[in-house]
Amino acid sequence: MAETPQAETTMAATTVHQESASRSVPVPTMQTSGPIVVITGASSGIGCAAALAFASQGATVVLAARGAEALEQVAGACRRAGGSALAVPTDVTEPDQVVALAERALEACGRIDVWINNVGIGAVGRFEEVPLSAHRRVVEANLLGHIYGCHAALPHFRQRGRGVIINMVSIGAWAPAPYSAAYAASKFGLRGFSESLRAELADLPDVAVCEVYPTFVDTPGVGHGANYSGKTLRPPPPMLDPREVAQALVRLSRRPQPSTMLGSVAWPVRLAHTVAPDLSAGVTRRLMDAGFKRADPAPRSEGNLFAPSQGHAIDGGYRRTSGNRDATRLLKMGALAIAAVALLRSL
């Protein structure tokens, strides 16, 4: 993505509300360099890895998450990596806080070049055993939080005539997993929202809306999330390194693409569910049931649904004990076999 001249940095700042476009333009209050990148969910996992990846390229990162202490630690690491950083504690389920995040970024930096909606939470368990408050919170964070982010950033991008929005979705937007119904609903909804918004903005060729669909990523997210299953949760291999996802985000910021699938099994899994959704979901359910039977007991927990996670680790630590290569081969073969069976049945 081409960098904006410093003159534009000074003059292009605006509030996020269209009706306030006539107000005076603030002068940036912090020294910035490179692109200005807003990242939500930046205190751990993919968000933290992305912040460091952009900072190492000399970007200015505006970091948002609920946990102020963890956020400041990530901001410090970004500065040491060579970038500028601003921490703005934000709960993306509160639209006023997301508006304030955009306004703070514009006041401090003068413009926004890239807005990454990265927040993602989950609640695992039988649908009726998961409290409605948990289902609602998952949808608020994973879907409405992204909508609020786009709504806050878009007026500025329209005024400048350029900007990149990146929504972190999931392979779960194409192939839903049982025992995580609200998560599946939020991701399917986010995919539809992103595609609709991109079509709406077709007359603005330099304003991009991108979606990223990773397979399982080795982050602390599984351990941080809500668990109503009564069993210890462990993401299945193969798992992506969060840093791979972060580098994909950096590439997208420079050369936006509508849809990016990440992970060697992403396309086979998507194909299998597209061709044979019931068969694919049934196989997934049997695999999950078998995993629950082998898993150790665990207390029911609402995890980080209503309170910020502790710490700012990038990795979940699962890759060290998983057979990624063998699992990748088996999953590819299984997904393609499901698709082949479905096609043969249709003949």
N, C-alpha and C positions, 0 to 999 in steps of 0.2 A: 504494500500500500504506500503510495507516494506521501512523503511528509509534507505537512502544511507549513508555509513560510511563517516566520515569527510575527510578521505584521498581522497575519490572519489570526494567529494565536491571541494577539492582544485585542483585536477588534471583533472577533466572531462570537464572543461569549454572550449567552442569552439565557434567560430563565426558561424553564421547561414548559411553561404554560403559553400557548399561542396567544392568549389574550393580553399577555404582558410583554409582547414583542417590542412595544414602543418605549419601554423603560430604558434607563441608561445602561450602557454595557459596562460590566465591571472589569477592572484591570486585574490580570492574574496576580495572585498573592504569593505564589511559590515559584521557585526556579524550576523550569521543566526542560526536558529534552526528549527528542524522539516522539513517537505517537503517544497519545493520551488514552489509556486503556482502563476502563472500569470493569472490575471483576467481582461478582457476588459469590458468596460461598467460598471466600478466599482464605479462610483460616486453616484449612487442612485439605488433604487429598488432592484432587485435580486442580482445585482453585489455587491452592498454595503452590503446586508445581507450575501452574500457568503464570502466576505472579512472578516467580523466580525466572522463568523462561523469558518473559517479556523484559524484565529488569536487566537480565544479562545481555540483552540486545540494545540497552540504553533507553528503554521506554520509561515513561512515567506511569505508574500504576496507582489507581485509586481502588483501595481494597475495602470490601464490605462483607461483614458477617456479624453475628450477634455477640460473639465473645470479644470484648474489647482487648483483654490482655493478650490472647492468642493472636489477634489481629495486629497488635503493635509488634509482636515478635516477628511475624511474617514481614511487616513493613521494614523492620530493621535488617532482616536478611536480604530483602530486595535492595536496600541502599548499599549493603556490602557487596552485592552482586553487580553493582554498577548503574543502577537505575535510581529514579526518584520515586518516592512512595508517600501516599497519604492514606491513613486508616480512618474509616468512617463507620463506626458501629451501626449496623442496620439490620432490622428484621424485615425481610422482603414480603412477609405476609401483611405488613402494614403499609398501605399505599402512600400515606403521608411521609413515611420514613424513606421510601424509595424516591419520591419527589425531592426530599431534602438531600438525598445522596447525589442526585443529578445536579442540584443547585450548588452543593458544596464542591463538586468536581469542577463546575464551570467557574465558580468564584475563585478557586485556587489555581486552576490550570488554563482558563480562558476558552477551552474547547474540549470536546470529546471526539475521539476518532473511532474507538471500538468499544462496544458495550457487550460484555459476556455475561449472560444469565446462566449461572452454574449451580445454583442451589438445588440440592436433591436429597430428599429424605424418604424413608420407607417404614412400613409397619407390616410385619410378617405374622401370619396366623390365620386360623379359620375365619372366614368373613364375619360370621355372627359372634365370634368370640373377641374380635377386635372392637374396642369401644368406638361409637360413632364419632366421638371427639377426635380420635386418632385418624380415622378415615378422612375426616374433614381437614385436619391439619396437613395431611399429606397432599391433598388436592390444592389447598391454599398455597403451600410452599412450592410445589413442583409445577403447577399450572398458573395459578393467579400471580405468584411471585414473578414468573417470567413475563406475564402480560403487563404487570405493573412496570417492570423494567423497560419493556418496549415502549409503553405509553409515556414514560418519563424521558427517554432518549430521542424518540422520533421527531418531536417538534424541532429540536436543535439540528438533527440531521437534515430535515426538510429545509430549514433556513440556510444551512451551509451548502446543501445540494450534494452531500457526501456523508458516508459513515457506514460502519459495519456492525450489525447485530448478530451475535452468535448465541444460539440457544442449545444448551447441553441437554440432549434428549436421552435415548438409550435404545439398545436393540429391543428392549421391552416395549417399545412403541410399535414394533412389527410382530413380535412373538411374545405375547403376555404369559407370565408364569402364574400358576395357581398359588394360592395363599398370600397373594399381594394384590388384591383386587383394586384397591384405591390407587396404588402405585401404577398399575396398568392403565387405569382410567386417566390418571394425570398425564402419563406419557403419550397415550393415544391422542388425548386432547391437545397436548402441546405440539405434536406433529401436525395435526389439522390446523391449529392456530397459526403455526409458522408458515405453512404452505399457503394459507389464505392471505396472510399479511404480505408475503412475498408477491403474490399475484396482484394485490392491491397497489403495491409500490412499483409496478412494472414501468411506469412512466418516469421513474427516478433511477436511471441506470447506474448511478454511482452510490445509491443507498442499497446495501445488500442485507438480506436476511438469510442466515446460514443455520442449518441444523447439523449436529454431530450425534452419531449413533454408535457409541462404543459397546462392545460386549462387556463382560465382567472386568472391572478394573480393581487392582489390588490397593484399595484405600482403606482407611479406618471406618468407612461408611457403614459396613455391615455391623461392626461392633458398636457403633454409635446409634444405630437405628433402633426403632421400637421392635420388641420381640414378644409376641403373645403366643408363641408356638409351644412353649415349655421345653424347648430343645436348644442346644447350642447351635448357632448358625455359622455356616462356613460357605463362602462363595465357591462354586465349582470351577475347576480349571477348564480351559486355559484362561489365564488372567493377564490383562495388559498392565504394563508399567505406567503409572500415572504420568510419568515424564514423556512417554510416547504421545499420550493424549495432549499434553501441554504443547509439544512441538507441532502437533496438528493444528492447534488453535493459533499459534504464531503464523503458520503458513496460510491459514484461512484469512487472517487479518490482512495479509499482503495480497493474496489472490483469492478472493471470496468464491466459494462454490455453494450451490444450493444445499446439497446433501452429501455428507461424508460418513461412510461406514468405516468403523475402526475395529480391527480384530480379524484374524484369519477365518474365523467361523461365522462372521457376521452375515455375509451373503448367503452361505448355505442354510443357516437358520432362518433367515428371512424368506428364502425361496421355499423351504419346507412348510413354513406356516402359511405362506400365500397359497400354495398349491393344495395343501391338506391341513387346514387349520385344526379340525377336530382330532385327527390322528396325531399331529404334532403336539397339541396341548395334552392329549392323553399320555403320550410318552413322557412328556415333561413332568406330569403329575406323578406317574409311577416312579420316576427317578427321584423326585423330591420325597415321596413317601418312604422310599428305601433309605434315603439319607437321614430322614427324621428317626427312623427305627434304630439306626446305628449311632446317632448323636447322643451325647451326654445330656442329662437334664439341665435345665437352666431356669432361673426365676423369670416370671413375666415382668417386662419392663417397658416403660414408655420412652426410654432412651433419650434422644435429643429432640423429640418432637416439640417440647414446650420450654426447653432450657438449652443454652448453648453447650456444645461438646467441650471437653477439656483437652488441652494440648493442641499442637499444630503439626502433627506428623503428616507426611505425604503418603507413606506406605502403610498398608494394613498388616504386612508381614506374612501373608498367606502364600506368596509365590515360592518361598524357600522350601516348603514342604509339599508341594504339589507337582505332579507329573505333567507339566504343561504340554510337552511334545506329544506324548502318547494320547493325552486327552484331546488335543487338537485334532489328531488324526481320526480318533474314534467319533468325535462330534461331527466332523465333516462327513465321514462315511455314513453316519446315522441320519443326518439331515438330508443328504442326497438320496439315501435309500427311501426315506419317507416320501420325498418328492417323486421318486421313480414309481413307487407303489401306487401313489395317487394317480399318476398319469396313466399307468397301465389299467387301473380300474375304470378310467374314463373312456377307454377305447371301446 
